[in-house]
Amino acid sequence: MKTPGIAFARSLAQRTYSLSDASGQQVAEAQSLWVSLDRTTMRPARIPAEMVAFWFPAGDAPPPPTWPDWPSIPTSPAHRRS
């Protein structure tokens, strides 16, 4: 199993998981999104530089992940039923 960190952005970290069989052929893949929390306030906290350096020791951390374009939230009550 391989579990590299693939992106960091402020308090978010994205990882990928890859599972291979004995012949080396990939049989499963998954991604996860992690949030760094301040232990005292339980609010999102910036990922410490030491943690980023652990995952990317050469200093070549990839750019922050791109997020999907979410639909806009209606601002008028017209979408509500009477």
VENJOJO-V352195 format. One record per pair of residues at least 12 apart in sequence whose C-alpha atoms are under 10 Angstrom apart, sorted by the first residue. I is the first residue (numbers start at 1). J is the second residue. D is the distance in Angstrom with one decimal. If there is no record, write none. Layout:
<<I	J	D> <I	J	D>>
This chain:
<<1	17	7.0> <1	18	5.6> <1	19	4.5> <1	20	6.4> <1	21	9.1> <1	26	9.4> <1	28	9.4> <1	29	9.6> <2	16	7.9> <2	17	5.7> <2	18	5.2> <2	19	6.6> <2	20	8.6> <2	29	9.5> <3	15	6.6> <3	16	5.6> <3	17	4.5> <3	18	6.6> <3	19	9.0> <3	29	9.8> <3	30	9.5> <3	31	9.2> <4	16	5.9> <4	17	7.0> <4	18	8.9> <4	55	7.4> <4	56	9.4> <5	17	9.0> <5	31	9.7> <5	32	9.7> <5	52	8.9> <5	54	9.8> <5	55	6.2> <5	56	8.2> <5	61	9.0> <5	62	9.4> <6	31	9.4> <6	55	8.7> <6	56	9.3> <6	61	7.8> <6	62	6.7> <6	63	8.9> <6	64	8.9> <6	65	8.4> <7	33	9.4> <7	52	9.3> <7	55	9.7> <7	56	9.9> <7	61	7.0> <7	62	5.8> <7	63	6.5> <7	64	5.5> <7	65	5.8> <7	66	9.6> <8	33	9.7> <8	34	9.4> <8	35	9.9> <8	46	9.8> <8	47	7.9> <8	51	10.0> <8	52	7.5> <8	55	9.9> <8	61	7.7> <8	62	7.6> <8	63	7.5> <8	64	5.6> <8	65	7.3> <9	35	9.8> <9	46	8.3> <9	47	8.0> <9	52	10.0> <9	62	9.8> <9	63	8.1> <9	64	5.1> <9	65	7.2> <9	66	10.0> <10	35	9.2> <10	36	8.6> <10	44	8.9> <10	45	7.5> <10	46	4.8> <10	47	6.0> <10	48	9.0> <10	64	8.8> <11	34	8.3> <11	35	5.6> <11	36	5.1> <11	37	7.6> <11	38	9.8> <11	43	9.7> <11	44	5.9> <11	45	5.2> <11	46	4.4> <11	47	5.2> <11	48	8.9> <12	33	6.9> <12	34	5.7> <12	35	4.7> <12	36	6.3> <12	37	9.6> <12	44	8.5> <12	45	8.8> <12	46	7.9> <12	47	7.3> <12	64	9.1> <12	65	9.2> <13	32	8.3> <13	33	5.8> <13	34	5.0> <13	35	6.4> <13	36	7.8> <13	47	8.1> <13	52	9.2> <13	64	8.9> <13	65	8.8> <14	31	7.1> <14	32	5.8> <14	33	4.6> <14	34	6.2> <14	35	8.9> <14	64	9.1> <14	65	7.8> <15	30	8.5> <15	31	5.6> <15	32	5.4> <15	33	6.6> <15	34	7.9> <16	29	7.2> <16	30	5.7> <16	31	4.3> <16	32	6.4> <16	33	9.0> <17	29	5.5> <17	30	5.1> <17	31	6.0> <17	32	8.2> <18	30	6.7> <18	31	8.9> <35	47	8.6> <36	48	9.0>>
